[in-house]
Amino acid sequence: MKVILINGSPHERGCTYTALFEVAGGLNDHGADAEIIHIGTHGIAGCRGCFACRKLGKCVIDDGVNEIAEKLKVADGMIIGSPVYFASPSGSLISFLDRLYAAHGNSLMYKPCGCIVSARRAGTTAALEVLHKYPMVNEQPLVSSSYWCMVHGNTPDEVRDDTEGMQIAYNLGRNMAWMVKALLNVPCP
Ligand SMILES: Cc1cc2nc3c(=O)[nH]c(=O)nc-3n(C[C@H](O)[C@H](O)[C@H](O)COP(=O)(O)O)c2cc1C
């Protein structure tokens, strides 16, 4: 059982990573492997709306989205993590998700998905709502936690001090492991 965790922050080892690392702990403790993938700092291009992906089965833009999609295809579950930027997910992550779901959405169908955000203070539920729209339009079971999935802090240390946020992150990983196990060998509809 393997779950891929997407870090949509420009900071490879920042606050979002800290939350995802805790999610990975919950996954590992409950029998699932976890891999955190950073979308990078090179800037993910926005979707051009060219619809070439409908013919090619992949995106024509070569900036890493297709490669990550290949890893997601063979994973049993996925977690999307983002910092909150002006009450929304990061721009790079939105570009990533637009193109991932446009070009590779079919291969993600029925794959359990959870989302988590990191903010200094506010805009978390608005950002989560944006993230949840991707799996929800793609027939993916949403994995929940013991609260809306958010951590608070401007630095990894501040995030680690958010004990409730850390517990929520851990429980998201635990619940994802349970969901993935429960669906193993269950045929898709
Ligand atoms: C451009 C920008 C916009 C931000 N907007 C918000 C915001 O709306 N609300 C908030 O609480 N924090 C905001 N922050 C702070 C980050 O969300 C917060 O520090 C986050 O934990 C950083 O995660 P990272 O270390 O993974 O990048 C913003 C930061 C940046 C750079």
The ligand as an SDF file (V2000), in Angstrom:
LIG
                    3D

 31 33  0  0  0  0  0  0  0  0999 V2000
    2.1410   35.1510   -0.8730 C   0  0  0  0  0  0  0  0  0  0  0  0
    1.7670   34.6600    0.4850 C   0  0  0  0  0  0  0  0  0  0  0  0
    0.4470   34.7780    0.8990 C   0  0  0  0  0  0  0  0  0  0  0  0
    0.0510   34.3090    2.1550 C   0  0  0  0  0  0  0  0  0  0  0  0
   -1.2750   34.3940    2.5080 N   0  0  0  0  0  0  0  0  0  0  0  0
   -1.6710   33.9440    3.7240 C   0  0  0  0  0  0  0  0  0  0  0  0
   -3.0470   33.9680    4.1130 C   0  0  0  0  0  0  0  0  0  0  0  0
   -3.9530   34.3420    3.3570 O   0  0  0  0  0  0  0  0  0  0  0  0
   -3.3600   33.5420    5.3620 N   0  0  0  0  0  0  0  0  0  0  0  0
   -2.4160   33.0850    6.2350 C   0  0  0  0  0  0  0  0  0  0  0  0
   -2.7610   32.7410    7.3440 O   0  0  0  0  0  0  0  0  0  0  0  0
   -1.1090   32.9910    5.8820 N   0  0  0  0  0  0  0  0  0  0  0  0
   -0.7170   33.4000    4.6570 C   0  0  0  0  0  0  0  0  0  0  0  0
    0.6080   33.2860    4.2780 N   0  0  0  0  0  0  0  0  0  0  0  0
    1.5470   32.5690    5.1750 C   0  0  0  0  0  0  0  0  0  0  0  0
    1.7110   31.0760    4.7910 C   0  0  0  0  0  0  0  0  0  0  0  0
    0.4870   30.4970    4.4300 O   0  0  0  0  0  0  0  0  0  0  0  0
    2.2550   30.2520    5.9630 C   0  0  0  0  0  0  0  0  0  0  0  0
    3.4280   30.8300    6.4390 O   0  0  0  0  0  0  0  0  0  0  0  0
    2.4850   28.7970    5.5650 C   0  0  0  0  0  0  0  0  0  0  0  0
    2.5240   28.0170    6.7340 O   0  0  0  0  0  0  0  0  0  0  0  0
    3.7930   28.6210    4.7790 C   0  0  0  0  0  0  0  0  0  0  0  0
    3.9290   27.2630    4.4070 O   0  0  0  0  0  0  0  0  0  0  0  0
    5.2800   26.7220    3.6990 P   0  0  0  0  0  0  0  0  0  0  0  0
    6.3830   26.8970    4.6880 O   0  0  0  0  0  0  0  0  0  0  0  0
    5.0130   25.2780    3.4060 O   0  0  0  0  0  0  0  0  0  0  0  0
    5.4690   27.5130    2.4660 O   0  0  0  0  0  0  0  0  0  0  0  0
    1.0130   33.7300    3.0310 C   0  0  0  0  0  0  0  0  0  0  0  0
    2.3450   33.6220    2.5990 C   0  0  0  0  0  0  0  0  0  0  0  0
    2.7190   34.0690    1.3480 C   0  0  0  0  0  0  0  0  0  0  0  0
    4.1580   33.9050    0.8880 C   0  0  0  0  0  0  0  0  0  0  0  0
  1  2  1  0
  2  3  1  0
  2 30  2  0
  3  4  2  0
  4  5  1  0
  4 28  1  0
  5  6  2  0
  6  7  1  0
  6 13  1  0
  7  8  2  0
  7  9  1  0
  9 10  1  0
 10 11  2  0
 10 12  1  0
 12 13  2  0
 13 14  1  0
 14 15  1  0
 14 28  1  0
 15 16  1  0
 16 17  1  0
 16 18  1  0
 18 19  1  0
 18 20  1  0
 20 21  1  0
 20 22  1  0
 22 23  1  0
 23 24  1  0
 24 25  2  0
 24 26  1  0
 24 27  1  0
 28 29  2  0
 29 30  1  0
 30 31  1  0
M  END
$$$$
